[in-house]
Amino acid sequence: MSNADNMARIFKVLSVGSRVRIVELLKERSLCVNALAKALEITPAAVSQHLRVLRDAEVVLPERRGYSVHYRVDKEVLAEWNTAASTLLGVTNEE
């Protein structure tokens, strides 16, 4: 995958407000679908769809705890995305 394609993928994954909010919540602590749904005030089914996209992008990781699954962010992937976005969007004052 080219750098441009990778950047487009990152921004596409983060182009939905609910996904950004999920990432923000999961940076604080791991949560299950129902806890995310309550915090976001959306249905568990909607949360599951957003988590599928985030899992496919490898930014969230599932963790089975008994009968439920809790999700957490992959901090290494977030660090890579941060570096990539900073490289693309970095502005210099050399004018």
Helices and strands as residue ranges (DSSP letters): H 3-13, H 17-28, E 31-32, H 33-40, H 44-56, E 60-65, E 68-73, H 75-89
